[in-house]
Amino acid sequence: MLDDSFLLNSPIEFAITGPFKGRDRVLARSKDVGMDLIGLAAQTRDPEISYTAKQNQSLMLLLFFGSPPLNAIPSIPFDDVIPDADSRRSVFCFAWKGYASQASITKINKLLNLHLPEIYLAIKNKNINELEWALAPIIYQCTQANEKRLRYRRLILIAGAIYLGFGVVVGITSMFSAFLKQGFN
């Protein structure tokens, strides 16, 4: 089973890459994960930096016109799943698709590092139930961060619609008022 990644049901697309027999591989992933997300996870190596694939785009543009961004966070250095294959320490990477603030990304990174020993043992022991249990808080936080951003998106849309509606009413009222003044003169 370790040569194949664990396939898990998840409300978000995610992938975990990490050291396996001296090479980085996809260790666990959601069933519907795309190659773009796996590619992002594969290239995120610096344990000091989290990465959002669309970090240079405006939040407003992303919220209104973009697809959810791809995010990736590396773990603290950790042993290979098969330590006899490579004694060097390497980073695991958790990548997911969804909106998240920088504060949420930091929180998800802390959760990954907190649960990494459990994730590591679950993968090493080929225990999918333990892996699901270890990943659940991380997946939950990703889902919450995404929902929070989507609520913000809806709020901005509603406020914009109200503002536009108010502008239309004021415009029509002022035109009607001007029409009435001209009609009585």
C-alpha positions, 0 to 999 in steps of 0.5 A: 500500500505504501507505494500507492498513496492513501485515497481519502474522502474529503470536503477539500482537495488535498495532497500530502507529499513526503519522503518514502524510500529516499524520494518524495512521493504523494503519501495521501490525497483526496480522491479528486485531487488535481495534478496542479495541486500535487505539483505545488506540493512537490515543489514546496520544500522550504520549511520556513515558507508557506505558499499560495499559488495565486499570492500575487493576485488581488484578494478582491479579484480572487473572491469575485472572479478566480477559482480557489487558490492552491496553498501549500505548507511544508512541515518541520523536517522529519524522518523518511517513512522507511528510515532504512532507505534514507537516514536524512530528514526531509519535509512533508508538504500539505497542499490544499485548494481553497481560500485562506487568510495568512492567519489561517495558513499559519494555524494550519501549518501549526496543526500539521506540525502538531499532528505530523508524528501521528500522520507519519506513524499512520502512513508507516503502519498502513493504517487508514483509520489513524491517518483519517483521525490525524488529518481530520483537524487539519482538513477541518481548519482548511474547510473553516478557513475557506468558508470564512472567506466565502462568507466574506465574499457573500457579504461584499457582494450583498453590500455592493448590491445594496450600495448600487441599489441605493445609488439607483434609487437616489438617481431616479429620485433626483431625475424625477424631482428635476422632471417635476420642477421643470414640469411646473415652471 
